Amino acid sequence: MIFKTIKMESKKVLSSGEFLVDEIDFNDIFIPEELNEEQKMIAQTCRDFIETELYPNLDQIDSPDIQLMKETLKKAGELGLMGISIPEEYGGFGQSFTTQMHVAEKIGAGYSFSVAFMAHTGIGTLPIMYYGNEEQRQKYVTRLATGEFLGAYCLTEPGAGSDANSGKTSAVLAPDGKHYILNGQKMWITNANLADTQVVFAKIEKDRVLSAFIVERKFPGVVVNPDEHKMGIKGSSTAQIFYNDVQVPIENLIGKRGEGFRIALSILHMGRLKLGANVLGASKKTICDAVKYANERKQFGSLISEFGAIKYKLAEQVVKTFALESAIYRISKDIDCQIDKNKAEGMDKGRATIEGISHFAVEAALLKVYGSEVLDYVVDEAVQIHGGMGYSAEMSVERGYRDSRINRIFEGTNEINRLLVVDTAMKRAMKGEFDLFGKAEKLASDLSNAVVKAQPGETYYAEKQRNLKNFKNLCLVIIQGAVKFFDKKMILEQEVMNNLTDIMIEIYVAESTAFRLQKIEQMKGSDLMSLYKTILDILIFEAAEKIRIYAHEASLAYMTVDQATTFRVFIDTMTNVRGFNVKEARRRVANKLIEDNIYSF
């Protein structure tokens, strides 16, 4: 199979977190409706592979059957699916980040296979691709791109999970000066019993920060334990790995000495984004399973899809998934534009790519949280729609329910990522990347001017943008108040940080969805927009209710009760959105899903 490089048009791109303070035009974002024929062809290849090579063997793979998983991964490599992100000179197809995310979405419907595949193509391969030298790329990336080698990423240790830099694995230069002697232990390593190569993080001698190494499983002293017994993703190999005086050639150091922590963080940003795309695919698959069952199961003489309580669940699944999709493809295009900018400024292709991805650390953490929690909602309600059958291993939703849970722990727990969203945005602002604090101070000094009021003849989209602008201004005012009150101890106020992150999440996904609708209408005409506008109405209505609660909780943490009571009036004003019959709106969305008997939004 031959894939051509897809070039992205450069448009205005906001800095990471800048969506809180700056505006862009809807024409400046990318939407999935703009995917071209080549990207759709690649996606169809992924779907066909999953349907023919994976689904018939899911039970055996999850038994688990490590050999079958390995064979299935290698078949994906033979089709070229493992080389999507790898430049042509290293045996890949050099596709855009948007195309990579589209592949991640389609592979996301593959249960535990998607975990093994994404670990290999992402964290198991790309540290070498982006930070390795030419010799390392030729020796390892060329084989990883085709599936000849399978890769793993070894960061977590028994005493070093979220605090990765506290790891104890050590590397000491051997007397011959040609090797590092590696000793230590890694745990929760995805692909441990599949991988030929491992990207291993260790501290050289008495260094305070990590370095990264390429370790081959065949090196003497590498001991891989039997796989762990897990709640879900049972077909994915997960095990501890021990390093006992392993001699690692000095030429297998990735990047510079002490650069490992930066490599680890950069790769985690990428992993978070691709996890967001992965769970999108899983969510769509689960919705299809749920509606098909609802259209077959009868109770009290009627199909359960006719019941309002079931329609509520189906509609909420669709609204959340549609919003996630809108945000995923918005950020994908932004990253492609940043990569192009980095290349134009003279960066090496690999560094330009990883720096472009890392640039959007706020959105990466935000979408990892939102996406994993959307999927958890979707799979939970899918089991409920199935009733007792949803608890049976006969049904695919049972597997989906168990497999989903890990996503809130993978790539940094959601607790860590929630803290990162606000903390990273504030740090970026302090570096001068955008004026968060100046704008927040100005808004807080005169709350009456912070309110964006409706104008005569306000259009549908102008109304939604006004709602979103008020949400943003409210968030900025609370950031200003909290920072002023807590000062340098703000990072310790995790509950307040969580409130602010949840507000930012609601804003980003709702704004992405609003932009998407405007672009769809421009492309296809207003006669097709009624149902999409219903989705956006529900999304912003729900966002307003959530933001009202988050804002009130956050303000009570630094205000007196009397101050908070007065401020509550401001909160209510800023979260006031037009009322409508939400029940009927959800039913319209559900009815479309029920009629199609498949997710087709």
C-alpha positions in Angstrom: 0.0 0.0 0.0 1.4 3.5 -0.9 0.4 6.6 1.0 1.2 10.1 -0.1 2.2 12.9 2.2 -0.7 15.2 3.0 0.1 18.8 3.4 -1.9 21.1 5.7 -2.8 24.7 4.9 -1.3 27.2 7.4 -3.8 29.4 9.2 -4.0 31.3 12.4 -3.1 29.1 15.4 -3.4 30.1 19.0 -0.7 29.3 21.6 -1.5 26.5 24.0 -4.2 27.7 26.5 -4.6 30.9 24.6 -8.2 30.0 23.6 -9.2 31.5 27.0 -8.2 35.0 26.0 -8.0 35.2 22.2 -10.4 34.7 19.3 -10.1 32.9 16.0 -12.4 32.6 13.1 -14.2 29.3 12.5 -12.4 29.1 9.1 -9.1 28.7 11.0 -10.0 25.3 12.4 -10.0 21.9 10.8 -13.1 19.6 11.0 -13.4 15.9 10.3 -15.8 16.7 7.4 -12.7 18.1 5.6 -10.8 14.8 5.6 -9.7 14.1 2.1 -10.1 10.9 0.0 -6.6 9.6 0.8 -7.2 10.0 4.6 -10.5 8.2 4.2 -8.9 5.5 2.3 -6.3 5.0 5.1 -9.1 4.9 7.6 -11.0 2.3 5.6 -7.8 0.2 5.6 -7.8 0.3 9.4 -11.5 -0.6 9.6 -11.1 -3.5 7.2 -8.1 -4.8 9.2 -10.0 -4.7 12.4 -13.1 -6.3 10.9 -11.2 -9.2 9.2 -8.1 -9.8 11.3 -9.1 -8.7 14.8 -12.8 -9.1 15.6 -13.0 -12.8 14.7 -10.2 -13.5 17.1 -11.0 -11.2 20.0 -11.8 -13.9 22.5 -8.6 -15.8 21.7 -6.5 -12.7 21.9 -8.0 -11.8 25.2 -7.5 -15.3 26.6 -4.7 -14.0 26.5 -2.8 -15.3 23.5 0.4 -13.3 23.2 1.6 -15.1 20.1 -1.7 -14.3 18.3 -1.4 -10.6 19.4 2.1 -10.5 18.0 1.1 -12.0 14.7 -1.8 -9.6 14.4 0.5 -6.6 15.1 2.9 -7.8 12.5 0.1 -8.1 9.9 -0.7 -4.5 10.6 2.9 -3.7 9.9 2.8 -5.6 6.6 -0.1 -3.4 5.6 1.9 -0.2 6.3 -0.3 0.8 9.3 2.7 1.0 11.7 4.6 3.4 9.5 1.9 6.2 9.2 3.9 8.7 11.3 7.3 7.6 10.2 9.1 9.6 7.4 9.6 7.8 4.0 13.4 7.6 4.4 12.9 5.3 7.4 10.3 3.0 5.8 7.2 4.9 6.7 4.7 7.2 4.9 5.3 10.5 6.6 1.7 11.4 7.1 0.4 14.5 8.9 -0.5 14.5 12.5 -4.1 14.9 11.6 -3.9 11.6 9.6 -2.1 9.9 12.5 -5.0 11.0 14.8 -7.5 9.7 12.2 -5.8 6.3 12.3 -5.7 6.4 16.1 -9.5 7.0 16.1 -10.2 4.0 13.8 -7.8 1.7 15.7 -9.5 2.8 18.9 -12.4 0.4 18.1 -9.9 -2.5 18.5 -10.1 -3.0 22.3 -6.9 -4.4 23.7 -5.3 -4.5 20.2 -5.5 -0.8 20.1 -3.4 -0.5 23.3 -0.7 -2.7 21.9 -0.7 -1.0 18.5 -0.7 2.5 19.9 2.0 1.7 22.4 4.2 0.3 19.6 3.6 3.1 17.1 3.7 5.9 19.6 5.7 5.7 22.8 7.6 2.5 21.7 8.9 4.0 18.4 8.7 7.8 18.4 11.2 8.6 21.1 13.9 7.1 18.8 12.4 8.8 15.8 12.2 12.2 17.3 15.2 12.3 19.6 17.5 9.6 18.2 20.4 10.1 15.8 20.6 9.0 12.2 22.3 5.7 13.1 19.6 4.9 15.6 16.8 5.7 13.2 18.3 3.5 10.5 19.0 0.6 12.8 15.7 0.6 14.8 13.0 2.9 13.4 13.2 1.3 10.0 12.3 -2.1 11.6 9.8 -0.7 14.0 8.0 1.1 11.1 7.4 -2.3 9.3 6.6 -4.4 12.4 9.8 -6.4 12.1 10.5 -5.1 15.6 7.9 -4.3 18.2 8.5 -1.6 20.8 7.8 -0.8 24.4 8.3 2.2 26.7 9.7 1.7 30.1 9.3 4.6 32.5 7.1 3.6 35.5 8.7 2.0 38.5 7.3 0.7 41.8 8.2 4.0 43.6 7.9 6.3 40.6 4.5 6.6 38.9 3.2 10.1 38.4 6.5 11.4 39.8 8.5 9.8 37.0 11.8 11.6 37.7 12.0 9.9 41.1 12.9 6.6 39.4 15.8 4.5 40.8 16.9 2.6 37.7 20.6 3.5 37.2 23.2 3.4 34.4 26.9 3.5 35.1 29.6 3.8 32.5 31.5 0.6 32.2 35.3 0.5 32.6 35.7 -0.2 28.9 33.9 3.1 28.1 31.8 1.4 25.5 28.8 0.4 27.6 26.5 1.6 30.3 25.7 -1.0 33.0 21.9 -0.8 33.6 20.3 -1.9 36.8 16.7 -1.5 38.0 13.1 -2.4 37.7 10.2 -1.2 35.6 6.5 -2.0 36.0 3.2 -1.7 34.1 5.1 -2.0 30.8 2.8 -2.3 27.9 4.0 -4.8 25.2 6.6 -6.1 27.7 6.4 -9.7 26.4 6.0 -8.6 22.8 8.7 -6.1 22.4 12.0 -6.5 20.8 13.1 -3.0 21.7 12.5 -1.0 24.9 12.9 2.7 25.4 14.2 2.7 29.0 14.6 5.7 31.3 17.4 5.7 33.9 19.7 8.1 35.8 23.3 8.0 34.8 25.5 7.7 37.9 24.5 10.5 40.2 22.4 12.6 37.8 19.3 14.3 39.2 17.4 13.8 36.0 16.7 10.9 33.7 18.4 9.8 30.5 16.9 7.5 27.8 18.3 4.3 26.3 17.4 1.8 23.6 17.6 -1.6 25.1 17.0 -4.8 23.2 15.2 -7.6 24.9 18.0 -10.1 23.8 20.6 -8.2 25.8 21.9 -10.4 28.6 20.4 -9.4 32.0 17.0 -8.3 30.7 14.3 -10.3 32.5 10.7 -10.0 31.6 8.2 -11.3 34.1 5.0 -13.1 33.2 2.1 -10.9 32.3 -0.1 -9.3 35.0 -3.7 -10.4 35.4 -5.7 -7.3 34.7 -9.3 -6.1 34.9 -9.4 -5.2 31.2 -7.2 -5.0 28.1 -6.5 -8.6 28.7 -4.9 -9.2 25.3 -2.4 -6.5 25.9 0.9 -7.7 27.4 1.6 -5.9 30.7 4.5 -7.0 32.9 7.4 -6.0 35.0 10.9 -5.9 33.5 14.2 -6.3 35.5 17.6 -5.1 34.4 20.5 -7.0 36.0 23.9 -5.6 35.0 22.6 -5.1 31.4 25.4 -3.9 29.1 23.9 -1.2 26.9 26.2 0.2 24.1 26.9 3.9 24.6 25.6 4.6 21.1 22.2 3.5 22.4 21.8 6.6 24.5 18.9 8.6 23.0 19.5 12.3 22.7 21.8 13.9 25.2 22.7 12.8 28.7 20.0 14.1 31.1 17.5 14.7 28.3 15.4 11.7 29.3 12.9 13.6 31.4 12.2 16.0 28.6 11.8 13.1 26.2 9.4 11.4 28.6 7.2 14.5 29.0 7.2 15.2 25.3 6.2 11.7 24.4 3.5 11.7 27.1 2.0 14.9 25.5 1.7 13.0 22.3 0.3 9.9 24.0 -2.4 12.0 25.7 -3.5 13.4 22.4 -3.6 10.1 20.6 -5.4 8.5 23.6 -8.1 11.2 23.0 -8.5 10.0 19.4 -8.3 6.4 20.5 -11.2 6.7 22.9 -13.2 8.5 20.2 -13.1 5.4 18.0 -14.0 3.2 21.0 -16.9 5.5 21.9 -18.4 5.4 18.4 -18.1 1.6 18.3 -19.9 1.3 21.7 -22.7 3.7 20.6 -23.3 1.4 17.6 -23.5 -1.6 19.8 -25.9 0.2 22.2 -28.3 1.4 19.6 -28.4 -1.9 17.8 -29.3 -3.7 21.0 -31.9 -1.1 21.9 -33.5 -1.6 18.4 -33.7 -5.4 19.0 -34.7 -5.7 22.7 -38.4 -5.6 23.6 -39.9 -5.0 27.0 -43.5 -4.3 27.8 -44.4 -5.0 24.2 -42.1 -2.2 22.8 -38.6 -1.9 21.6 -36.6 -0.3 24.4 -35.3 2.3 21.9 -38.8 3.8 22.1 -38.5 4.6 25.8 -37.6 8.1 26.9 -35.1 7.0 29.5 -33.1 5.0 26.8 -33.3 7.9 24.4 -31.8 10.2 27.0 -28.8 7.8 27.4 -28.3 7.4 23.6 -28.5 11.2 23.0 -26.0 12.0 25.7 -23.6 9.4 24.3 -23.9 11.1 20.9 -23.5 14.7 22.2 -20.4 14.0 24.2 -18.8 11.9 21.4 -19.6 14.6 18.7 -18.0 17.3 21.0 -14.9 15.1 21.6 -14.5 14.6 17.9 -14.8 18.3 17.2 -12.1 19.1 19.7 -9.7 16.3 18.6 -9.6 17.4 14.9 -9.3 21.1 15.9 -6.1 20.4 17.8 -4.8 18.0 15.3 -4.7 20.7 12.6 -3.2 23.2 15.0 -0.4 20.8 15.7 0.3 20.3 12.0 0.5 24.1 11.5 2.9 24.4 14.4 5.1 21.6 13.0 5.2 23.4 9.7 6.2 26.6 11.4 9.0 24.8 13.3 10.3 23.3 10.1 10.2 26.7 8.4 12.3 28.1 11.2 15.0 25.5 10.5 14.3 22.7 13.0 15.2 19.1 12.2 12.1 17.2 11.0 11.9 15.0 14.1 12.4 17.8 16.6 10.0 20.0 14.7 7.3 17.4 15.1 7.7 16.6 18.7 8.1 20.2 19.6 5.0 21.0 17.7 3.1 18.3 19.6 4.6 19.4 23.0 3.6 23.0 22.3 0.0 22.1 23.0 0.5 20.6 26.4 -2.6 22.3 27.8 -4.9 20.9 25.2 -3.2 17.4 25.4 -4.0 17.1 29.1 -7.5 18.6 28.6 -8.5 16.2 25.9 -7.0 13.2 27.6 -9.2 13.9 30.6 -12.3 14.7 28.6 -11.9 11.8 26.2 -11.3 9.2 28.8 -14.3 10.3 30.8 -16.6 10.5 27.7 -15.7 6.9 26.9 -16.3 5.9 30.5 -19.8 7.5 30.4 -20.6 5.8 27.0 -19.5 2.3 28.0 -21.3 2.6 31.4 -24.6 3.6 29.8 -24.1 1.0 27.0 -24.0 -1.7 29.7 -27.1 -0.2 31.3 -29.0 -0.2 28.0 -28.1 -3.9 27.6 -29.4 -4.6 31.1 -28.4 -8.0 32.5 -27.0 -8.9 29.1 -24.5 -6.1 29.4 -22.9 -7.9 32.3 -22.5 -11.0 30.2 -19.2 -11.7 28.5 -21.3 -12.7 25.4 -21.7 -9.0 24.6 -19.0 -6.7 23.3 -20.1 -3.9 25.7 -18.8 -6.0 28.6 -15.3 -6.0 27.1 -15.6 -2.4 26.3 -16.6 -1.5 29.9 -13.6 -3.3 31.4 -11.1 -2.0 28.7 -12.2 1.6 29.2 -11.3 2.0 32.8 -7.5 2.1 32.2 -7.7 5.2 30.1 -8.2 7.4 33.2 -4.9 6.1 34.5 -2.9 5.8 31.2 -0.6 8.6 30.1 -0.7 10.3 33.5 -3.8 9.9 35.8 -6.7 12.3 35.2 -5.9 13.8 38.6 -2.4 14.7 37.4 -3.7 15.9 34.0 -6.3 18.1 35.6 -3.6 19.9 37.6 -1.5 20.2 34.5 -4.2 22.0 32.5 -4.4 25.1 34.7 -0.8 25.0 35.9 0.6 24.8 32.4 -1.6 27.5 31.0 -0.5 29.9 33.8 3.2 29.0 33.3 2.8 29.7 29.5 1.2 33.0 30.3 3.9 34.0 32.7 6.5 33.3 29.9 4.6 35.9 27.9 3.1 33.5 25.3 -0.3 35.2 25.9 -1.8 37.8 28.2 -3.9 35.7 30.6 -3.2 37.7 33.9 -3.5 41.2 32.3 -6.9 40.4 30.9 -8.0 38.6 34.0 -7.0 41.6 36.1 -8.9 44.0 33.8 -12.1 41.9 33.9 -12.0 41.4 37.7 -11.5 45.2 38.3 -14.9 45.9 36.7 -17.3 42.9 36.6 -20.0 44.9 34.8 -17.7 45.2 31.8 -16.9 41.5 31.9 -20.5 40.6 30.8 -21.0 40.3 27.1 -24.6 41.2 26.4 -26.9 40.2 23.6 -27.1 42.6 20.7 -30.2 43.4 18.6 -30.6 40.9 15.8 -28.2 38.5 17.3 -27.7 35.4 15.0 -27.6 31.8 16.2 -23.8 31.5 16.1 -23.3 35.0 17.6 -25.4 33.9 20.6 -23.3 30.8 21.1 -20.1 32.8 20.8 -21.5 35.3 23.4 -22.2 32.4 25.8 -18.7 31.1 25.3 -17.2 34.5 25.8 -19.0 34.9 29.1 -17.8 31.4 30.2 -14.2 32.4 29.4 -14.5 35.8 31.2 -15.9 34.0 34.3 -13.0 31.6 34.2 -10.5 34.4 34.0 -12.1 36.3 36.9 -11.9 33.2 39.1 -8.3 32.5 38.1 -7.4 36.1 39.0 -9.2 35.9 42.4 -7.7 32.5 43.3 -4.2 33.4 42.3 -4.4 36.7 44.2 -5.7 34.9 47.3 -3.5 31.8 47.3 -0.4 33.3 45.6 2.4 30.7 45.3 0.3 28.1 47.2 -2.2 28.0 44.3 -0.7 24.7 43.1 -1.6 23.1 46.5 -5.3 24.0 46.1 -6.0 21.0 43.9 -9.8 21.2 44.3 -9.8 24.8 43.0 -7.4 23.8 40.2 -9.8 21.0 39.3 -12.7 23.4 39.2 -10.9 25.7 36.8 -9.7 22.8 34.6 -13.3 21.5 34.3 -14.5 25.0 33.3 -11.7 25.1 30.6 -12.7 21.7 29.3 -16.3 22.7 28.9 -15.3 25.9 27.1 -12.8 24.2 24.7 -15.0 21.4 23.6 -18.1 23.5 23.2 -16.2 26.2 21.3 -14.7 23.5 19.0 -18.2 22.2 18.3 -19.6 25.6 17.6 -16.8 26.3 15.1 -17.4 22.9 13.5 -21.0 23.7 12.9 -20.3 27.0 11.4 -17.9 25.4 9.0 -20.3 22.6 8.1 -23.0 25.1 7.3 -20.6 27.1 5.1 -19.6 23.9 3.3 -23.0 22.1 3.0 -25.7 24.7 3.5 -28.1 25.5 6.3 -30.8 23.0 5.4 -28.7 20.2 6.9 -28.0 22.0 10.2 -31.1 21.6 12.4 -29.9 18.4 14.1 -26.3 19.6 14.6 -27.6 22.8 16.1 -29.7 20.7 18.5 -26.5 18.9 19.6 -24.8 22.3 20.2 -27.8 23.6 22.1 -27.7 20.6 24.4 -23.9 20.9 24.8 -23.9 24.6 25.8 -26.9 24.2 28.0 -25.2 21.4 29.9 -21.8 23.3 30.0 -23.5 26.3 31.5 -25.0 24.2 34.3 -21.6 22.5 35.1 -19.6 25.8 34.9 -22.1 27.4 37.3 -21.4 24.7 39.9 -17.6 24.7 39.3 -17.4 28.5 39.5 -19.4 28.6 42.7 -17.3 25.9 44.4 -14.0 27.6 43.4 -15.1 31.1 44.5 -16.2 29.8 47.9 -12.7 28.5 48.5 -11.3 32.1 48.6 -14.2 34.3 49.4 -16.3 34.8 52.5 -19.8 33.5 52.4 -21.2 37.0 52.0 -18.7 37.8 49.1 -19.6 34.5 47.5 -23.3 35.2 47.8 -22.9 38.5 45.9 -20.5 36.9 43.4 -23.1 34.2 42.8 -25.2 36.8 41.0 -22.3 37.4 38.6 -21.8 33.6 38.1 -25.5 33.3 37.3 -25.3 36.1 34.8 -22.3 34.7 33.0 -23.8 31.2 32.8 -27.2 32.3 31.7 -28.1 30.7 28.4 -31.3 30.5 26.4 -33.8 27.9 27.7 -35.5 25.4 25.4 -37.1 22.0 25.7 -34.0 19.9 26.4 -36.0 16.7 26.7 -37.4 17.0 23.1 -33.9 18.1 21.9 -32.4 14.9 23.2 -35.1 12.9 21.7 -34.4 14.4 18.3 -30.8 13.4 18.5 -31.7 9.9 19.8 -34.3 9.4 17.1 -31.7 10.1 14.4 -29.4 7.5 15.9 -32.2 5.0 16.3 -33.4 5.5 12.7 -29.8 5.0 11.3 -29.1 2.2 13.7 -25.5 3.3 13.6 -23.4 6.4 14.7 -23.4 8.6 11.6 -23.1 12.1 12.9 
